[in-house]
Amino acid sequence: MSLYNEKPSLPYYAVIFTSKLIQSDVIYKALLDKMIDLASMQEGFLGVETSSDEIHILISYWKDLASIKSWKEHTFHDRVQKMSKEFWFESYDVKVVKVEREYGFSNLDSDMLKTKFPKIATPRGVLMLLEDRHAPLLHQYVKSNKAFFEPWEPMRHESYYSLETAVLRVNEMRKDFIRDKGVVLCLLNKDETEILAYSNYSSVVRGVFQACYLGYSVSEKYQGQGYMKEALTAGIKYVNEEMNIDRIMANYMPHNEKSARVLHSLGFEKEGKARNYLKIAGNWEDHIMTALILR
């Protein structure tokens, strides 16, 4: 992620913060986002770049050393640093450097760049990996369907339904896609102002397996109108042809007849029954295991 308040003039300063985490959870990510938002409002702040993997890198850019010192002494910065040492950091390292020369390259018109993230036209909408600007739509989707989805999902903490969590989820979706862990494809209306249905192709395994799991939902007000099948038809085609996944596994509770019908219509075949497979709405539920084989 990168953010610049303005194009910095040389010379300026960079604080390079690298860390290894014991754990990376929603609370840490929310605090990190809050830290970045607060830093962006400080005198002398120029911008920030972040990268998260086994090693987390955060580079903040500042006009001068006095601005860096002022931010380091900020009460919130100090409090979060102490919490992070106690709960999240395995280790970290800080470097302050002076930037005297910079250069770069961009190719924003590249056809390869335009097709990097999936965006597929369907008969009645657009199937796509959400962008940052769509976080409010995801927030509205989970919030407005809360009561409807509850019997079919794990129990959720109230924070799951916040806009902050929606922002974090969109960010994680895009990271997971880049890392080849999976892809979340949402069906939006043509104007991209509402999410109609949601599908998650997760836990991608490569090598001799080339498989993933599929989870999905459709908004309550669009039930029974074929939107789920529309989203899954286009999504399965993309996952198979573009991601080279040829085994897609989907599981449903025996009493979920709608799920059974949509999977059957797409060619999924029953492979067995798993006892007490997932804890749904507070209860361990059996699941019918199915798979679509495209080999």
Secondary structure, DSSP 4 states (H G I P E B T S, - for coil): -EEESS-PPSSEEEEEEEEEES---HHHHHHHHHHHHHHTTSTTEEEEEEE-SSSEEEEEEESSHHHHHHHHT-HHHHHHHHHHHHHTEEEEEEEEEEE--------TT-HHHHTSS-EEE-SSEEEEPPPGGGHHHHHHHHHHTHHHHGGGS----GGGGSHHHHHHHHHHHHHHHHTTS-EEEEEEETTS--EEEEEEEEEEE-TT--EEEEEEEE-GGGTTTTHHHHHHHHHHHHHHHHS---EEEEEE-TT-HHHHHHHHHTT-EEEEEEEEEEEETTEEEEEEEEEEE--
